Amino acid sequence: MNEIEIRPAERRDLPRLTEIYNYYILNTPVTFDVEPYTVDRREMWFAQFGAIGRHRLLVAENSGQVVGYAGTTRFRPKAAYETTVEATIYCAPDAVGKGIGGMLYAALFEALRGEDIRRFVAGYVLPNPATAAIHRRFGFKLVGVFSENGRKFGKYWDVCWVERAA
């Protein structure tokens, strides 16, 4: 990998972000979406992010190509949850294991410093040792595990939930 640049996501990144996410839809249980997205269908997801505020989206770029992204989204729609955000992170398959996820999370949490956020939460399918490790590294603590609450590829999957203070 050449030098990685972390920057706010831009609309022009959406095709590549969709491609990365679709890989995980089609090939892994890490997302419980089961149908790939078109770029047009992914527009609404992208529209929730801003340059300021609680909901951000950052990308990692290597030699002009987006190789990963991390962001925060609304946890639940009820107003009392507004200071809790859900963190997410995805790297292109050929970029996994190269430290890009750590760079993305470090930049994301730094960008959100000072925002009105009380808790970060994240959920990930089990088993997933790499995702568990990155969340531990960034101070997330186990909240609990939902057993067999998602079905994909003809199998039921457990989901681990973690949280950290802002």
N, C-alpha and C positions, 0 to 999 in steps of 0.2 A: 504494500500500500504506500502510495506517495503521501504527501502531507494532507491531512484531513482538515477541512474547514467546516465549522459548525456555524450555522446561520438560521435566521427565521425562515420558515417555509414560505414560498411564493406560489401563486397560482400556476405558474409554469412548471412547478414540480409535481403537480397533481397526477399526470400520467405515470410518472415513475413511482410515486407513492402508491398508486393503485396497483401497479405491477408487483411491487414488493408485497403488499398485503394479499393480493390474489394468490401468490405463491403459497402463503401460509394457509389460506382457505382451502386450496386444492390438495395440498400435500401433508398437512400436519393437523393435529387437534388443538393447536395453541390458540386458535380463534374458533368460536362456535358458529361463525358464519359458515354456511355450506354452499352458497352460490357466489361465484366471482362477481365483482363489481365492474361496471363500465365507469369510465371517467365521469360521465354525466351523472350517474347515480351516486358517485362519491362527492359531488359538489356540496351537498348539504352538510356532510361530515366536515369538509374543509372550511365551510363558512363559519363554523363555531369558533374558530381561532382568531386571535387578534395580536397586534403588535404590543399591546399592553393588557393588563388585566390577568385574571386567573387562568384563562384558557389559552395556552400557547402551543405552538408546534414548531419544533426545530428540526433541521435536517443536517445530516453529515454528508459532505460532498468530497469526492476524491477525483481529481483530474476532470472536473466538470460533470461528474455523474453522481447522483444521489445514491448513497449506499446504506442509508438508514434514517430513521426518524424517531423522535420522542415527543410526547405531548401530554397535556393535561386537559381533561374534559370534565363536564359536569358529572358529579357522582349520581345524583338522583334529582328529579325535577322539582321536588318540594322546596320551598324557600328556606326552610331551616337548615337545609343541607348546603347552602351556597358557599360556605367556607371550607367545604371538603371537596377535593378534586381527585379524580381518578387518573393515575399516571399510566402511560402505555409506551412501549418501545418495540421497534421492529428493525432488524437489519436485513439487508439483502443476503440471500443464502451464501454467496461467496465472500461476504464480509463478516460472517459470524466468527467469533473467537479471536478477533483482532484488536479488541479494546475499544471499538467504536461505540458500543453500547454505554460503556462507562463514561466516555467523553460526552456523549449526548446527555446522559442523566446529570452529570456534573454541570454542564452548561444550562440545562433546563432548570435545575434547582437554584442555580445562581441567578438566572433571569427572573425567577419568581420570588426572589428574596424581597421582602418589603410589601408584597401583595397581601391582600386580606384573605389569607389562607390559614386555616387552623390545622388541617390534616390532609395528608396525601394517602390514598389507598391504592392498592393494586391487586388484581386477581390473576392467577395463572394456573393453567392446567398441570396436573401432576401425572407422571413424574416429569420434572423439568429442572434438573440440577443447575444449569447455567443461569436460568432466570431466578431461581432461588438465591444463588450466590450474589448476583448483582443487586438484588433487593436487600440482602443482608449487608452488603458493602455500603449501601447508602442509608443504612439505619432503619430499614423497615423491620418491624417485629410481627411475628405470627399472630393473627387474630383467630383464625380457625379454618377448617376445611369443610366444604360442602361435598358430601360423598355422592358420586354418581349423578350429578345434577345436569350433565350435558351428554347428549348422545351424538356421536359422529363416527363415521366409518364403521357403523354396526357395533360400536362399543360404547359403554358408559365411562365417563371420565370424571375424576374428582377435580375440584378447583380450590386452590389455596388462596386465602385472603390475608394480606399483610397491610400494615399501616405505619406511618411515621408522623411525628409532629413537624410542623413547618418551621 
